[in-house]
Amino acid sequence: MGDKLAINIVTQNVMRSNIVNSEIKEYFAQSSSPDILLVQEPFCMNNSIVFNMQNSVIKCDRGPSEAPIIILNRSLNISKIPKFSNKFCTTIAISTSSMSVIISNFYIRPGRFNTSHTEFIENILTQYSAHPVILCGDFNSRNKAFYDHSNNANGHKLLSILLSQSLTLHNNRSYTCFPRAGGK
């Protein structure tokens, strides 16, 4: 019988806010924390990601990272994939005795989804075609196909990748974008 891998993953855009960062830590202190926290736009001080020094933060080696991965469950066998880790994406492999699962955490700025992002995603999918791959994060992509109430250019580009690569969107039909006060 093969390995059964159950991993609790949470993704959250912190919006570079110390308040949001603190709220996440407080929430996890009061409930069961996930195994892995995928962060976009992390809160930083002196160019260092501020979360909890007891946790392992995986990010690109050079410059600031807009999409780090925080490992809360140290019993997982995780390694960073440097080839697919940069300012806008961090990619890891979670290994078991029989398989590896690839997780890529993205932050793509509003209106900035371009050909290099598309090629980057396609390269991950090609390189790891024999493995389960999870692409997640904040793509700033709005599309009615994602159960959003509007569309934008990033959303059209992401939808094109989903369709051309035969990817599955995992969503419980809830909005993936929560507008700021007064916005849409």
Salt bridges, closest charged atoms under 4 A:
GLU41 OE2 - ARG16 NH1 2.42
ASP61 OD1 - LYS80 NZ 2.57
GLU66 OE2 - ARG16 NH2 2.83
GLU66 OE2 - ARG109 NH2 2.39
ASP148 OD2 - ARG142 NE 2.84
ASP148 OD1 - HIS149 ND1 3.25
